[in-house]
Amino acid sequence: GFQLSFSAVAAILLYFPFFRKLYHKTIPEKLLYPADLLAVSLAASLATAPLTLWHFSQIPFLGLFLNLFFIPMTFVLLGAILLMLLPLFQPLDQLFSYALDLFLEIYIYCLEYSSLIPWKSFRIEEASALLISLLLLILITINLYLPRHIILNKSKP
C-alpha cells in the first residue's frame, strides 16, 4: 500500500505539470477538468505500473478512464458525508441520508459492474524482472527528458 501510494503521489507531483503543459493551450477550457483528471490518472498509472506488475502480476488499463467517472463521484460522496455531519443539516438528516444511501448504492453498483469488465487489466502470469526493469527504465527516461522548470513548477501553465 505504501509503495503504491508513494509512487502515485510522487508521479502526480512530477509528471502532471508536464502533461498539463502539453495540452493546456490546445484544448477548450470546458475540457480542462476531464483532461486534468486523465493526466493525473495517467501519471499515477505510469508510476504504479511496475509495482502492480510485480505484486499483482497485472497492469490495469481501464482504471485510467474509470477515474474520469469515479474521482468526481467520490468527491461528491465524501462532500455529502461531511455535510451530513454538520449540525445545520440535522433537521434534514432523514431525507439527506436516503439521498446519500441511494447515491452510495449507485456508486457501489458502478464499482461492481466495472470490476466485471474482462479487459480491465492485462494479466502477466510470470512478471519477469526484465519486464519490470524495462518499465522502470521508461519512467526514468521520461523523467530525464522532462524540462527541469516544469518538474520544479517554476513556470505556470
Secondary structure, DSSP 8 states (H G I E B T S, - for coil): -HHHHHHHHHHHHHHHHHHHHHHTTTS-GGGHHHHHHHHHHHHHHHHHHHHHHHHHSEEESTHHHHHHHHHHHHHHHHHHHHHHHSGGGGGGHHHHHHHHHHHHHHHHHHHHHHHT-TTSEEE-SS--HHHHHHHHHHHHHHHHHS-HHHHTT-S--
